Amino acid sequence: MKEIKSLRVKEQIKSDILSGKLKPYEIIPSGREYAEKLGISRLTLEYVLEELAKEGYVFRIKGKGTFVSPRIPEESTLISFIAPDLKNPFIAEVFMGIEHSAKKHGYGLVYVNSGESSEKEILSLQHLLNKGIKGLLLYSSDDLIQREDEFERLLSKINIPVVLVDRYFQNLTLDFVVSDNKRGGYELTRYLIDMGHRDIAFICSSNLITSSVRERFEGYKKALKEAKIPFRGELVLNKLSSYKHFSFDKDIELVSEFLNKEKFTAIFCANELIASIVYKACKKMNKNIPKDVSVVGFGDTTIAIYLDPPLTTMYQEKFLMGQKAVEILIEKIKGEKNITQIYLPTRLVIRDSVENIKRR
């Protein structure tokens, strides 16, 4: 978690420099007060500033402080990654792969936090074009997915390659790197069925249109159909808040009501943040996981390990996703015309959140 925090702060300062919010020769505070404002320790801030100095974004004068460099790294080798907050552990791990690959190939990287806002994504892209970026990696918001026509018009006006990460637009033929979500959703549901579960709920936010969630849902339904288990719409809860309008307490209340109202033995959570909400709701209602209800998630981030009991989930190649996206983008910058679409395999990770009810 410490590594993710330092990464987030580093990219925020870098973004402030590139956007002009922090001006050349402006001093960057390095005291405890500034560290606390950023939500990190003073030691972590010191590490971040050292890393930025190595990359040429700041320079340091002993006894005087840290200053914004008058010249940032050469713009002609800049690429950008637009995504929601790096506090999301899934996105943070994808970003680590992007950063590693960009550095390996000699490209500078600009991260922009979209905050799950399509307006900010569109404005950021227009601003970045003025900065001379050569290519864009986009982890699109649910918002933007629903504004596909508008995004298509924007793409027709820009002259840089775009590679999508983790989710794609259903009707646009673009390069992307995503997980094989349908296969993963199928295998996760199949595992629950093999453990004796027939009444399996599916919980997601209101983003069933987003490709990653939609395909997991399709995999879930395919496994039910194959096992001759009728699909029951009442066992689908797709009203949880989106990242943009996230409300932990409200979501716990919704899940609690769902647990009270419907009868099921297992829950498929579309991601691990949702799984953590389900855990909280179960605790609130004195329901034991997995004895009273089994729970599975998707992603295999740090959240899965820290939940109690540890979560059975579907592993996604997050670091590799970032690496592959950069490799495709660089080829496009060099003139590659063919479209590349990669579905990375997923893998079932069995922990302690599923009960084998065949043994009952």
N, C-alpha and C positions, 0 to 999 in steps of 0.2 A: 504493500500500500504506500510505503514511503517513496518507492521508486516512481509510482504513478503520480503522486503529489508533486514531486520535483519536476517531473516531465511536464505536467500541466502548467506549473508556474513558469518554467523555462519557455514554453511555447507562447504563453500569454505575454511575457515581456518581449519576446521576439516579434510577436504580432504587433504590439504597441510601437515598437521601433519602426517596423516596416510600414505601418499605417501613418506614421508621422505624429502619433500621439506623444511619443517620446522623441524630442528633437536632438539633432547632433550636438554633442558636448554637454547635454543635460546630465546632471548628476542623478544616479539611481541610488536611493537610500539603501543602506545595508544594515540598519539597526534592528533591534528587537521589535519595535513598534511596526515597522514595515513588514517584517516577517510574520507577525501576528495577523496583520491585515490580509496577507496572502494565505493565511492558514497553514503556515509551515514554521519549522524551528529556524533560529538564526543560523545554525550550522548548515541546514539544508539550503537556505538562501545563499550562503557563502559558496556552497558547491555549485548551485545554479549559475551564479555570476561568473565563477571560474570557467564553467563550460561555455557560457556565452562569449567570454573573452577568447577562448581557444578558437571559437568559430568566427571571430572577428566582428561580432555585433556590439561589443563594448570594449573599452580599454581601462586598465586600472593603474592608478598612481599611488604608490605607497604613501600612507599618511594623509592622502587627500580624498580618496574615494574611487568610485566606479562611474565611468562616464559613457554615454552613447557615442559609438564610433561615428566619425564624420562620413565614412564611406562604408556602406553595408556590403556583404559579399556580392560578387558579380551577378547582376539581375538576369543575365542571359542564361544562367543555369538554374533558375528558380522554378520549382514546381510547387503546387499548393494542394493541401488536403482540407476540405471543408467537411465538418462533421459536428454532431452534437457534443456535449461536454465530455472531456477526457476523464471526468470523475466516474463515468460509466466504465467498469473494468473491462468489458468486452472491447469497447472502442479503444481504450488505452493499449490493450495488447495488439490490436490491429495497427495502431499508430507506431508501436515499437518496431514492427516489421517494416512499415513504410520508411521510418527514419533510418533504420539499419541499411535498407536497400538503396535509399537515396544517397546516403553518405558513401556507400560502397561504389556507386557509379558517378560520384562527383557532383551531385546535384544538391543545391540548397533547398530547404523546405520551409514553407510558410503554412502554419496551421491556423485555421479560422474556426472559432466556435460558433456554430449556427444557432445553438439554443433551440433546436427543433423548429426553427422559423423559416418558412419558405421565402418570406420577404428578405430576411437577412442573408439567406443563401444567394438570392438573385443580386442583391446590392453588393455583397462581398465579391461575387464573380466579376461584376462590372468594375469594381475598384481594383481587383487583382490584375485585370487586363491592363490597366493603366500602369501597373508596377512592372509589366513586362514578363509575367510568368509564361512558361513555355508549355505547360500542361496542367490539367486538373484531375485530382482524385476526389470523387464525391461520394460520401456516405449520406445519401439523401434523407431528408426528414419525411415523416408520414405526410406532412403538409404538402410537400413538393410532389410526392407521388400522386396526390390527388389533383395536382395542377399540371398534368402531363402535357396537355396541348400548349400551355404557356411556356413550359420548359423547352418543348420542341422548337417553338418560335425563337427563343433565346439562343438555342444551340445553332440555329441557322445564321445568326448574326455574328457569332464569334469564330475566330480562326485558330483555335487551339484544340488539341485532342483532349477528350474527356473519358476517363475510365471510372466506372461505377464500382463501389465496394459494398459488399454484403447484401444489398437489395438493388433491384433493377426496375425499369419501367416496362410494363407489360407489352406496350405497342410500339416501343422504340427499339430499333436495332443498333445497340451500342455495345462497346467492349465492357465486360464486367468480370469480376471475380467474386463468387458467392459460394456458400456451402450447398451441399446436396440436401436441402431442407426437407424435400418430400420423402426421400429415402430415410432420412433421420427421424422424421415424424412417424413414418411407418414402423421402423424398427423399435422405437421407443414404446409405441402402442402395442406392438407385437409382444414385447417383453412383458408388459403388464398383463396381457391376455394369457401368456404362458405361465404367469404366476397366479392364474386363477381368476383374474378380474374380468368382469363383463360390463359392469356399470362404471364407465370411465368418463369423467367430466373433462372438458377442455376450457381453460381460462386464458384469456388474452385481453389486451386493451381494445379500444375501438378501432384498431388498425388492421382489420382482416384483409384490407385491400393491399397492404404492403406485401411484397413478394415473399419475403422470408417467413412471415406469419401465415400467409395464405397457403404456402406449400407445406408447412408443418401440419396445418389443418387438413389438407388434402391427404397427406400421409396417414394421419390419424383415422380419417374416414375410410381410406383404402384398407387398412388393417382390420377395422371393424367389419367391413363388408366381406372380406376374405374369410373371416372367422364366423360369418353368418350371425353377427351380432347387429341388431337393428340400430341405425343411427337415431339418436333422440336429441332433437333440437333443444329441449329443456335442460340438457346437461352441458350446454355451451353458454359460458358467461363471457361476453365480449363488450363489457361496459366499463372496464377499468380505465383510469385516467391515462392519457398519453404522457410522454416525457415532458412535453411543453407545458401541460397543465397538471403536472403530477401532484397528487394529494394522497399521501400515505394513509392517513387516518380515514379518509373517505373510502379508499379502496379496501381497507381492513373491514369496514362496516359492510360494504357490498359483498365481500367474500363470506363474512359471517352470516349474512342473510341467506346467501346461496347454500351454505353448509346446513342451515336450519331447514330450508325449504325442500331441497332435492335429496334423493337417496342415491349414493354412489359409494364405491369402495376405493376408488383411485382418482387422482387428478393429474392431468397433463397440463403443465404450466408452459406457456409459449416462450418464456425466458426466465432467467433466475431471479430477476428483480421481483417478478410476479410470484415466484416460488417463495421468496422471503416474506411477501405479504400473506400468502397462504399459511405459512408457518406461524406468523403473528396471530392470524385469525383463529387458527386451531388452538393455540395456547390460550387465547382469550376465552374460547368455548370449552376448555378442558378436554380437547380431543387429542389423543396421542397419535403421533406419527412414528411408526407406520401401523400400529395396532388398530386404531380406529379408522384411519384413512391413509392410503399410500400416496406419495407425491413424487413426481419426476419433473425435471426442468430441461433446459436446452442452453448450451454454450460452454459449460465447464469452466467458468471463471472462478475467481477467488471466493465469490459468494457461496458457491456450492460446497466448498471445503469447510467454511466457517459456520454454516447452518448446523443446528443440532436437532436430529441426527444429520450427518453429512448426506448431501443430496445425490441420489441417482440421477444421472443426466446424460445428455448427448454432447460429446466433445466436438468442438469446431476448431479448425486449423486457423486460429486468429492471426498469429505472427506470419505464417505462410501466406495468408490472404493479403496482408499488407505488402509482403515482398513481391508476390506475383503481380499485384496491381501496378507497382512501380515498374517492374520489368516490361509489362505490356505498354505502359505509358511512354517509356523511353523509346521503345520500338516505334510507337506512333509518332513521336517527335522526330525520329530519324526518317520518317516517310512511309512506314508500313501502312498499306491500305486495307488489308484484310481485317475483318472483325474477329476478335478473340473473346470467347465466352467460356469461362472455366467454372466448373462445379467441383468444389473440393469435397472429398469424402468426409463423413462424420464417423464417430465411434462411440458405442455405448460404454459408459463408465458406471459400473454397479457399486453403489455404496450401501447406506443403511436405511433408506427412506421408503422401501417397498417391502410389504409383507407378502409372503407366499400363502395365499388363503386356500390353496389346494390341500394344505396340511391340516386345516381346521376340521 
